Amino acid sequence: MPDVKFCLVFRRETLSVPVMRRVLGDTLRGLGMDEESVYDILLAATEACTNVLTHGGRRVRDYAVVTSLGAGGCQLEVADDGVGMGPREPREPGEPDPQQTPVAQLPESGRGLAVMRACVDNVTLDSHPGRGTVVTMRKRISWPEDAPLRMLRAAS
């Protein structure tokens, strides 16, 4: 069970991404997360939210960013109710696996999942045609002794 869990819901607008970065970043810093972890989480979250704007479809009016924080780390879910995706097309023989290709060697468009995987410890994608997409990202965090999140936990 997380010590802190919060949900931010944004309209599907380009300006929502910098607002998400500001609110999420300020909250993580305020709870005592180190700056390197905040940077990684914000970069991964930016990629996931940008994917909603790019791939979610016209039907998506808004999307949610749900953050759970606990002793071992941070879990972030970016969810929309857009068009979703079907199973991935099989690769041609000899075609490189984008999940195994270094980010720098990928085409500029299509790097989102690779960037997310480079920033956090685990990324899962749950998407179904007509039912939307949920990207779940987990990152292990070592909270400093004086982190407000630890103090909150000790008080309960």
Phi, psi and omega in degrees: 000131182288155175281325180223135176219131178216155183234129175248130179244129184237146170290150181284079180225149180304320182292346181294330184292311177296328177294316177302314181301317183293311183294312181294314180299313179298321180293314180297317178296318180297332178272358173102012180288142180292153187297324179296318178293319177301313180302312181299314182295318179294322178295315179296317180295322178299315179299315181295317180291322177297324177296324176300312182296324184277319190245352187292332182094164184295335183292336181288118176265322177211173181216160184243143173240109183254125183242131176238128181238137178211187184303324185268348180158206187229137172238133181233131176239130174246117188233140174224167177247038184280203186289338181069180180227148174274185178300148180292142177294141178294146178284152173289152176303132180086349179287132182293149177277116182301334180286342180254358183270133176302144184307318184296339181265357179277154174298157185303316176275139179100011180269355189308305181295322179296319178295315178302314181296330179287337186265331185235172185277333183208135176229130172234148181235120178242109185220136180224135180306128178082353183239002176092188186222142171233122173256123179248127181235136179235139177223130175286137181229135170259107183281135176296156181303325184266013180295133177306328178298319178295320180294322177299317181295318182294329182284341183265000000 
